[in-house]
Amino acid sequence: MNLKVSTPTLYDVAAASGVSTATVSRCLNFPDQVAEQTRRKVTKAIGDLGYSPNFGAKAMAARRTNTIGAIIPTMENAIFARGLQAFQEELRRHGFTMLVASTAYRPDIEQEQIHALVARGADGLLLIGHERDPEIYRFLEAQGVPALVTWAYEPQSKQPSIGFDNRGAMRGMAAEVIKLGHRRLALISAETAINDRAAERHNGIQDAMIAAGLNTNDLNFVETTYGIEQGARAFEELMSSDPSVTAVFCGNDVLAVGALRRARELGIAVPDDVSIIGFDDIELAQVAFPALTTVHVPHREMGRLAGLALAEMVKDGKPFDTIELSASPVFRDTLAAPPLVQREGRYPRKV
């Protein structure tokens, strides 16, 4: 004899936990809005009954899937980790789930991922940087899918963003480095043609050089992919091509840690012989030896505000104004005056 096993429903969970179906629904979608004791009863009933929400039917009824896509350039290092964690935490508070895709810094893969997430019903998208084919934004607008840009700030763009001024932040750091007496500067960067954040950081150094009366053509510049080994190789290439370099800027902390490692292997003292400067202020910068001078990026605040903004854009259709956050220099042990200035005693060795 075949016995038909019935699938538990929302009503079964409500009856077993002694609450209304509306309360069960709130527990599933907005757990922070339900008292802890009630939430425990509902959670226990769900576990005892083996209940699984029918998100497909729910999405059809609400015309929403309560999912937000985040498309980031890479998962291979910690550059985006803290921001995404805060983004996910904030989304959860509003009843949304995060889906993550990565692009390996390739525009063609990013376009594929955007189309794939929209096809799977993503209610909104988090994007990194402004630089992409305008056709993508037209596609998202036609699909009614709001998109928010982060890790960049462009007040003139039609696309709303929560980010920071990459150019201004690097300009400020470069001005401090030049003020210490450095004149022979170098930069290890991601490919600027496909990465607007990298391009703006490069431009920021040039701005500071121009303001100090330096020739921007003297900036020794190497492009590479992001990674510790890549940073190490690029540093060796720079120092081999121009041993007079006294300060090496890096497009992020991962490249800077690679440069630090290779300097140690080559017997180049940091910061006595050469200063190394990062960008991002991820945890790696604090545990590096020497501790890395870098630009602090407010990752968690940026992620939290992005989660809040996208949740409101999806739920309420609420328009959103661009927000600029501050990114500022953090002086640690890898920056000092250049060797000649140190010998002349015009500046202290460490900042």
VOPAGU-2260 file (C-alpha; in pm, 1 decimal, decimal comma):
REM VOPAGU-2260
SITE   aa  ch    i         X         Y         Z
SITE  MET   A    0       0,0       0,0       0,0
SITE  ASN   A    1     134,4     341,5     -99,1
SITE  LEU   A    2     109,6     605,9     167,3
SITE  LYS   A    3     105,6     964,0      46,2
SITE  VAL   A    4     315,2    1186,9     271,6
SITE  SER   A    5     181,7    1539,8     280,7
SITE  THR   A    6     422,2    1831,4     255,0
SITE  PRO   A    7     405,9    2059,6     559,8
SITE  THR   A    8     264,0    2404,4     488,6
SITE  LEU   A    9     289,0    2749,7     638,8
SITE  TYR   A   10     -41,2    2680,0     814,7
SITE  ASP   A   11     103,2    2366,0     976,1
SITE  VAL   A   12     399,1    2565,2    1110,5
SITE  ALA   A   13     164,4    2833,4    1246,9
SITE  ALA   A   14     -51,8    2572,9    1421,8
SITE  ALA   A   15     245,8    2388,1    1568,8
SITE  SER   A   16     403,2    2705,0    1705,3
SITE  GLY   A   17      79,2    2865,3    1820,8
SITE  VAL   A   18     114,2    3183,4    1616,1
SITE  SER   A   19     -49,3    3329,4    1307,1
SITE  THR   A   20      66,2    3258,8     952,4
SITE  ALA   A   21     160,2    3627,7     926,3
SITE  THR   A   22     398,4    3584,5    1219,9
SITE  VAL   A   23     556,4    3277,2    1059,7
SITE  SER   A   24     601,0    3476,7     740,0
SITE  ARG   A   25     770,0    3759,2     931,3
SITE  CYS   A   26    1002,5    3510,1    1099,4
SITE  LEU   A   27    1109,8    3381,8     760,2
SITE  ASN   A   28    1147,9    3717,3     588,9
SITE  PHE   A   29    1219,5    3970,1     862,0
SITE  PRO   A   30    1344,8    3774,8    1166,4
SITE  ASP   A   31    1474,0    4088,4    1338,7
SITE  GLN   A   32    1115,6    4216,4    1360,6
SITE  VAL   A   33     995,8    3918,6    1567,5
SITE  ALA   A   34    1045,8    3866,7    1941,4
SITE  GLU   A   35    1318,6    3614,7    2019,9
SITE  GLN   A   36    1087,4    3377,1    2211,6
SITE  THR   A   37     840,1    3367,8    1922,7
SITE  ARG   A   38    1119,7    3321,3    1673,5
SITE  ARG   A   39    1250,2    3020,6    1868,0
SITE  LYS   A   40     905,1    2856,5    1870,0
SITE  VAL   A   41     862,8    2906,5    1496,3
SITE  THR   A   42    1214,5    2783,6    1422,0
SITE  LYS   A   43    1154,7    2469,9    1628,6
SITE  ALA   A   44     825,4    2399,9    1449,3
SITE  ILE   A   45     994,3    2442,6    1111,7
SITE  GLY   A   46    1263,9    2195,0    1214,2
SITE  ASP   A   47    1021,3    1942,3    1362,5
SITE  LEU   A   48     793,1    1948,1    1060,1
SITE  GLY   A   49    1065,9    1967,6     798,2
SITE  TYR   A   50     899,6    2271,4     645,4
SITE  SER   A   51    1066,7    2438,8     347,2
SITE  PRO   A   52     927,3    2769,0     214,5
SITE  ASN   A   53     809,7    2765,5    -145,1
SITE  PHE   A   54    1012,3    3060,8    -261,6
SITE  GLY   A   55     917,2    3006,7    -623,9
SITE  ALA   A   56     546,3    3053,5    -553,9
SITE  LYS   A   57     622,7    3338,8    -322,0
SITE  ALA   A   58     829,0    3515,3    -586,0
SITE  MET   A   59     552,6    3477,0    -843,7
SITE  ALA   A   60     297,8    3622,8    -605,1
SITE  ALA   A   61     514,9    3913,2    -495,8
SITE  ARG   A   62     687,6    3957,0    -832,0
SITE  ARG   A   63    1008,8    3953,7    -630,4
SITE  THR   A   64    1259,7    3686,2    -537,4
SITE  ASN   A   65    1406,7    3880,7    -244,5
SITE  THR   A   66    1755,1    3820,4    -382,3
SITE  ILE   A   67    2017,5    4083,0    -458,6
SITE  GLY   A   68    2313,8    4008,6    -682,3
SITE  ALA   A   69    2664,1    4133,4    -602,0
SITE  ILE   A   70    2910,0    4118,3    -890,5
SITE  ILE   A   71    3269,2    4167,7    -779,3
SITE  PRO   A   72    3594,9    4155,7    -976,4
SITE  THR   A   73    3757,2    3877,4    -772,9
SITE  MET   A   74    3717,2    3635,8    -482,4
SITE  GLU   A   75    4086,9    3547,5    -473,3
SITE  ASN   A   76    4183,5    3801,5    -208,0
SITE  ALA   A   77    4026,1    3998,5      74,6
SITE  ILE   A   78    3979,5    4332,5    -102,7
SITE  PHE   A   79    3599,4    4308,5    -107,8
SITE  ALA   A   80    3539,9    4072,4     185,6
SITE  ARG   A   81    3455,0    4317,5     464,5
SITE  GLY   A   82    3230,7    4529,9     244,5
SITE  LEU   A   83    3038,3    4227,7     118,8
SITE  GLN   A   84    2996,9    4089,9     470,4
SITE  ALA   A   85    2839,0    4416,0     586,4
SITE  PHE   A   86    2629,8    4428,6     267,9
SITE  GLN   A   87    2493,1    4079,2     332,3
SITE  GLU   A   88    2420,2    4153,1     699,2
SITE  GLU   A   89    2220,1    4462,1     606,8
SITE  LEU   A   90    2030,0    4281,8     329,9
SITE  ARG   A   91    1932,9    4006,9     572,9
SITE  ARG   A   92    1785,0    4263,6     809,6
SITE  HIS   A   93    1549,9    4361,3     527,3
SITE  GLY   A   94    1462,1    4005,1     424,8
SITE  PHE   A   95    1693,3    3972,0     123,7
SITE  THR   A   96    1945,3    3705,5      27,5
SITE  MET   A   97    2272,7    3788,2    -147,6
SITE  LEU   A   98    2398,8    3606,1    -457,2
SITE  VAL   A   99    2764,6    3664,2    -546,7
SITE  ALA   A  100    2939,2    3636,7    -881,8
SITE  SER   A  101    3293,5    3731,6    -980,7
SITE  THR   A  102    3435,9    3850,1   -1311,5
SITE  ALA   A  103    3816,1    3810,0   -1294,3
SITE  TYR   A  104    3827,2    4180,5   -1393,6
SITE  ARG   A  105    3687,7    4092,9   -1737,6
SITE  PRO   A  106    3409,6    4316,0   -1877,4
SITE  ASP   A  107    3272,4    4035,0   -2096,1
SITE  ILE   A  108    3231,5    3804,2   -1795,5
SITE  GLU   A  109    3068,9    4083,1   -1596,6
SITE  GLN   A  110    2812,8    4133,0   -1873,0
SITE  GLU   A  111    2739,1    3758,5   -1875,4
SITE  GLN   A  112    2694,9    3755,4   -1498,0
SITE  ILE   A  113    2461,8    4055,6   -1504,5
SITE  HIS   A  114    2237,4    3890,2   -1763,5
SITE  ALA   A  115    2246,7    3558,1   -1574,1
SITE  LEU   A  116    2148,8    3712,0   -1239,5
SITE  VAL   A  117    1868,6    3913,2   -1396,6
SITE  ALA   A  118    1742,8    3597,7   -1572,2
SITE  ARG   A  119    1735,8    3421,3   -1235,0
SITE  GLY   A  120    1519,1    3694,7   -1091,2
SITE  ALA   A  121    1763,8    3914,6    -898,2
SITE  ASP   A  122    1568,8    4214,8    -767,8
SITE  GLY   A  123    1872,4    4445,4    -770,9
SITE  LEU   A  124    2245,6    4447,1    -836,5
SITE  LEU   A  125    2555,0    4572,5    -660,6
SITE  LEU   A  126    2828,0    4666,5    -909,0
SITE  ILE   A  127    3190,9    4767,8    -854,6
SITE  GLY   A  128    3300,6    5086,5   -1032,0
SITE  HIS   A  129    3130,2    5290,2   -1302,4
SITE  GLU   A  130    3329,1    5180,3   -1608,7
SITE  ARG   A  131    3117,9    4951,7   -1830,8
SITE  ASP   A  132    2925,8    4952,2   -2159,0
SITE  PRO   A  133    2630,7    5197,5   -2131,9
SITE  GLU   A  134    2419,0    4928,1   -2296,5
SITE  ILE   A  135    2431,9    4734,0   -1966,9
SITE  TYR   A  136    2264,2    5017,5   -1780,6
SITE  ARG   A  137    2000,6    5045,7   -2054,8
SITE  PHE   A  138    1935,3    4671,9   -2023,4
SITE  LEU   A  139    1893,0    4694,6   -1645,3
SITE  GLU   A  140    1660,0    4992,0   -1678,5
SITE  ALA   A  141    1447,9    4807,0   -1933,5
SITE  GLN   A  142    1428,7    4507,3   -1697,6
SITE  GLY   A  143    1331,8    4727,4   -1405,3
SITE  VAL   A  144    1632,7    4607,9   -1202,4
SITE  PRO   A  145    1795,6    4882,0    -992,0
SITE  ALA   A  146    2175,7    4884,4    -981,0
SITE  LEU   A  147    2402,4    5055,2    -730,7
SITE  VAL   A  148    2771,9    5125,5    -787,9
SITE  THR   A  149    3023,1    5096,6    -502,8
SITE  TRP   A  150    3399,0    5135,6    -447,1
SITE  ALA   A  151    3381,1    5448,0    -662,5
SITE  TYR   A  152    3228,5    5793,2    -649,7
SITE  GLU   A  153    3123,4    5990,6    -954,9
SITE  PRO   A  154    2872,9    6267,7    -878,0
SITE  GLN   A  155    2818,2    6343,0   -1247,5
SITE  SER   A  156    2711,2    5987,1   -1330,4
SITE  LYS   A  157    2342,7    5903,6   -1377,7
SITE  GLN   A  158    2408,0    5576,9   -1197,1
SITE  PRO   A  159    2377,7    5616,2    -817,5
SITE  SER   A  160    2679,3    5517,6    -612,6
SITE  ILE   A  161    2798,3    5478,1    -255,9
SITE  GLY   A  162    3173,4    5503,5    -259,1
SITE  PHE   A  163    3480,1    5718,9    -226,1
SITE  ASP   A  164    3693,3    5941,1    -444,8
SITE  ASN   A  165    3975,0    5711,1    -556,8
SITE  ARG   A  166    4158,0    5995,9    -727,3
SITE  GLY   A  167    4129,7    6234,2    -433,6
SITE  ALA   A  168    4230,4    5967,7    -181,2
SITE  MET   A  169    4546,1    5874,1    -369,6
SITE  ARG   A  170    4620,1    6240,6    -438,7
SITE  GLY   A  171    4616,0    6307,8     -65,2
SITE  MET   A  172    4847,3    6017,1      10,7
SITE  ALA   A  173    5087,8    6110,0    -270,5
SITE  ALA   A  174    5102,6    6469,5    -145,2
SITE  GLU   A  175    5215,3    6342,2     196,8
SITE  VAL   A  176    5480,7    6121,5      37,4
SITE  ILE   A  177    5614,1    6410,0    -171,9
SITE  LYS   A  178    5609,6    6637,2     134,6
SITE  LEU   A  179    5853,9    6395,8     300,6
SITE  GLY   A  180    6100,1    6465,9      21,5
SITE  HIS   A  181    6034,9    6182,2    -225,6
SITE  ARG   A  182    6088,0    6277,4    -589,4
SITE  ARG   A  183    6148,5    5942,7    -760,4
SITE  LEU   A  184    5807,0    5777,1    -750,6
SITE  ALA   A  185    5673,3    5450,9    -892,1
SITE  LEU   A  186    5334,9    5278,3    -913,8
SITE  ILE   A  187    5235,3    4911,9    -930,8
SITE  SER   A  188    4877,6    4903,2   -1057,3
SITE  ALA   A  189    4603,7    4692,6   -1208,5
SITE  GLU   A  190    4532,7    4748,8   -1575,9
SITE  THR   A  191    4396,8    5103,4   -1590,7
SITE  ALA   A  192    4220,3    5061,9   -1927,2
SITE  ILE   A  193    3957,1    4826,3   -1778,2
SITE  ASN   A  194    3955,0    4937,5   -1413,5
SITE  ASP   A  195    3832,1    5289,4   -1340,6
SITE  ARG   A  196    3937,7    5267,6    -974,3
SITE  ALA   A  197    4296,2    5186,7   -1075,6
SITE  ALA   A  198    4294,9    5463,9   -1336,7
SITE  GLU   A  199    4174,0    5719,7   -1083,7
SITE  ARG   A  200    4442,1    5621,5    -831,4
SITE  HIS   A  201    4704,5    5662,6   -1103,3
SITE  ASN   A  202    4560,4    6004,5   -1187,8
SITE  GLY   A  203    4569,0    6102,1    -820,4
SITE  ILE   A  204    4944,7    6047,3    -800,1
SITE  GLN   A  205    4994,0    6253,7   -1114,3
SITE  ASP   A  206    4780,1    6533,7    -967,1
SITE  ALA   A  207    5004,1    6548,1    -660,1
SITE  MET   A  208    5316,8    6545,8    -875,7
SITE  ILE   A  209    5189,5    6835,7   -1085,7
SITE  ALA   A  210    5098,4    7032,7    -772,0
SITE  ALA   A  211    5455,4    6981,0    -643,8
SITE  GLY   A  212    5614,2    7081,8    -974,5
SITE  LEU   A  213    5725,4    6729,0   -1064,8
SITE  ASN   A  214    5721,4    6583,8   -1415,5
SITE  THR   A  215    5453,4    6312,5   -1440,7
SITE  ASN   A  216    5658,0    6140,8   -1711,8
SITE  ASP   A  217    5902,9    6047,2   -1436,8
SITE  LEU   A  218    5643,4    5824,2   -1265,8
SITE  ASN   A  219    5770,4    5469,7   -1316,6
SITE  PHE   A  220    5456,6    5267,2   -1386,4
SITE  VAL   A  221    5398,0    4889,8   -1404,1
SITE  GLU   A  222    5060,2    4725,6   -1469,1
SITE  THR   A  223    4987,3    4373,5   -1346,0
SITE  THR   A  224    4707,6    4156,1   -1214,3
SITE  TYR   A  225    4622,0    4162,9    -843,5
SITE  GLY   A  226    4810,5    3912,2    -631,3
SITE  ILE   A  227    5099,2    3889,2    -386,0
SITE  GLU   A  228    5329,6    3716,0    -634,9
SITE  GLN   A  229    5236,4    3969,0    -903,9
SITE  GLY   A  230    5322,2    4253,6    -667,2
SITE  ALA   A  231    5658,0    4089,8    -589,9
SITE  ARG   A  232    5749,3    4051,4    -957,1
SITE  ALA   A  233    5640,9    4405,4   -1041,8
SITE  PHE   A  234    5848,0    4548,7    -755,7
SITE  GLU   A  235    6158,9    4366,6    -875,0
SITE  GLU   A  236    6096,4    4491,3   -1229,3
SITE  LEU   A  237    6063,4    4849,7   -1105,7
SITE  MET   A  238    6376,0    4846,5    -893,2
SITE  SER   A  239    6577,7    4677,5   -1169,1
SITE  SER   A  240    6472,7    4935,9   -1425,5
SITE  ASP   A  241    6521,2    5236,4   -1194,4
SITE  PRO   A  242    6714,6    5183,6    -867,6
SITE  SER   A  243    6674,8    5555,4    -788,2
SITE  VAL   A  244    6305,1    5505,2    -699,4
SITE  THR   A  245    6247,7    5592,1    -332,4
SITE  ALA   A  246    5868,6    5546,0    -300,0
SITE  VAL   A  247    5654,5    5273,2    -456,6
SITE  PHE   A  248    5276,2    5318,3    -455,0
SITE  CYS   A  249    5065,6    5005,4    -498,7
SITE  GLY   A  250    4709,9    4989,2    -630,7
SITE  ASN   A  251    4603,9    4781,7    -330,7
SITE  ASP   A  252    4742,7    4621,6     -15,3
SITE  VAL   A  253    4779,5    4278,8    -175,9
SITE  LEU   A  254    5025,3    4415,2    -432,5
SITE  ALA   A  255    5201,4    4611,7    -158,7
SITE  VAL   A  256    5254,0    4300,6      56,0
SITE  GLY   A  257    5403,5    4128,5    -247,3
SITE  ALA   A  258    5635,5    4424,2    -296,9
SITE  LEU   A  259    5736,0    4409,5      70,9
SITE  ARG   A  260    5818,4    4041,6      41,3
SITE  ARG   A  261    6037,7    4088,6    -264,1
SITE  ALA   A  262    6214,6    4388,1    -107,8
SITE  ARG   A  263    6308,2    4166,5     186,9
SITE  GLU   A  264    6432,8    3893,3     -50,2
SITE  LEU   A  265    6642,0    4145,3    -244,5
SITE  GLY   A  266    6794,6    4294,7      68,6
SITE  ILE   A  267    6622,3    4631,0      16,8
SITE  ALA   A  268    6534,1    4787,4     351,5
SITE  VAL   A  269    6181,4    4925,0     392,0
SITE  PRO   A  270    6145,5    5215,2     463,9
SITE  ASP   A  271    6520,0    5305,6     493,7
SITE  ASP   A  272    6599,9    5237,7     126,1
SITE  VAL   A  273    6253,9    5259,8     -27,2
SITE  SER   A  274    5903,3    5335,7     101,7
SITE  ILE   A  275    5605,3    5118,6       1,9
SITE  ILE   A  276    5246,8    5243,7      14,5
SITE  GLY   A  277    4928,2    5039,1     -26,0
SITE  PHE   A  278    4559,7    5114,8     -72,4
SITE  ASP   A  279    4250,5    4965,2     103,8
SITE  ASP   A  280    4367,7    4905,1     462,5
SITE  ILE   A  281    4256,4    4543,9     474,2
SITE  GLU   A  282    4370,8    4333,2     772,2
SITE  LEU   A  283    4673,5    4218,7     573,4
SITE  ALA   A  284    4812,4    4574,7     595,7
SITE  GLN   A  285    4822,2    4560,3     975,8
SITE  VAL   A  286    4990,7    4220,3    1005,8
SITE  ALA   A  287    5247,1    4285,4     730,9
SITE  PHE   A  288    5604,4    4345,5     842,3
SITE  PRO   A  289    5678,3    4628,9     853,4
SITE  ALA   A  290    5316,6    4738,1     906,2
SITE  LEU   A  291    5190,7    4891,1     584,2
SITE  THR   A  292    5122,5    5259,4     526,1
SITE  THR   A  293    4805,4    5268,0     317,5
SITE  VAL   A  294    4478,6    5444,6     239,7
SITE  HIS   A  295    4190,2    5341,8     463,2
SITE  VAL   A  296    3871,0    5252,8     273,2
SITE  PRO   A  297    3549,1    5240,2     482,0
SITE  HIS   A  298    3454,1    4893,3     357,8
SITE  ARG   A  299    3196,3    4802,5     620,2
SITE  GLU   A  300    3014,9    5135,1     616,8
SITE  MET   A  301    3007,1    5127,8     238,4
SITE  GLY   A  302    2862,4    4775,6     238,6
SITE  ARG   A  303    2605,3    4855,9     505,4
SITE  LEU   A  304    2480,1    5167,9     329,5
SITE  ALA   A  305    2471,5    4984,2      -4,3
SITE  GLY   A  306    2257,7    4706,5     146,3
SITE  LEU   A  307    2017,0    4958,4     295,9
SITE  ALA   A  308    1994,1    5157,3     -26,7
SITE  LEU   A  309    1928,7    4856,7    -251,7
SITE  ALA   A  310    1669,9    4712,1     -11,4
SITE  GLU   A  311    1480,1    5041,1     -17,3
SITE  MET   A  312    1514,9    5076,6    -394,2
SITE  VAL   A  313    1367,4    4729,6    -447,1
SITE  LYS   A  314    1091,9    4737,5    -182,4
SITE  ASP   A  315     975,7    5097,0    -218,3
SITE  GLY   A  316    1104,9    5203,1    -557,0
SITE  LYS   A  317    1275,6    5477,0    -358,9
SITE  PRO   A  318    1516,6    5690,8    -564,0
SITE  PHE   A  319    1863,4    5712,0    -420,6
SITE  ASP   A  320    2114,6    5995,2    -400,6
SITE  THR   A  321    2484,6    5930,3    -447,6
SITE  ILE   A  322    2684,0    5926,3    -122,3
SITE  GLU   A  323    3054,1    6003,8     -89,7
SITE  LEU   A  324    3247,6    5837,7     193,7
SITE  SER   A  325    3589,8    5941,3     314,9
SITE  ALA   A  326    3906,8    5742,7     236,3
SITE  SER   A  327    4209,2    5870,3     426,3
SITE  PRO   A  328    4583,6    5797,2     473,8
SITE  VAL   A  329    4694,3    5561,5     750,7
SITE  PHE   A  330    5061,4    5607,2     836,2
SITE  ARG   A  331    5245,0    5299,9     961,4
SITE  ASP   A  332    5601,5    5172,5     925,8
SITE  THR   A  333    5666,5    5140,6     552,5
SITE  LEU   A  334    5687,7    5515,4     485,4
SITE  ALA   A  335    5979,2    5740,6     578,7
SITE  ALA   A  336    6178,3    6022,7     422,9
SITE  PRO   A  337    6402,1    5913,2     131,9
SITE  PRO   A  338    6762,9    5815,4     216,0
SITE  LEU   A  339    6927,5    6144,2     113,7
SITE  VAL   A  340    6677,9    6350,5     315,3
SITE  GLN   A  341    6728,5    6118,0     613,7
SITE  ARG   A  342    7106,5    6173,6     602,6
SITE  GLU   A  343    7062,9    6549,3     585,7
SITE  GLY   A  344    6836,0    6534,0     890,2
SITE  ARG   A  345    6557,4    6740,8     735,6
SITE  TYR   A  346    6284,0    6494,8     823,0
SITE  PRO   A  347    6233,3    6226,9    1089,0
SITE  ARG   A  348    6284,2    5867,5     974,1
SITE  LYS   A  349    5927,4    5759,3    1047,9
SITE  VAL   A  350    5591,7    5928,7    1021,2
